[in-house]
């Protein structure tokens, strides 16, 4: 994870997510994010990747706002070890 300031002056993190691309029955592609409950579709590979990226960003913005509203304690980062098939 990498952090950098956004245009609004708020720190943002650059995160990586795994997306599974599948051909859609009606043509085009479906993209499903493995780590998040997010999916999108598009007519081309580039379009579906742009759409799913936008969907992931929107999902994370909503989750960040929800977390901000209900967090009252100290924020602490925890690092855990995970089996390699989960992170590969």
Secondary structure, DSSP 8 states (H G I E B T S, - for coil): -EEEE-TTS-EEEE----EEEEE-TTSSEEEEESSSS-EEEESSHHHHHHHHHHHHHHHHHHHHHHHHHH--S----------HHHH-
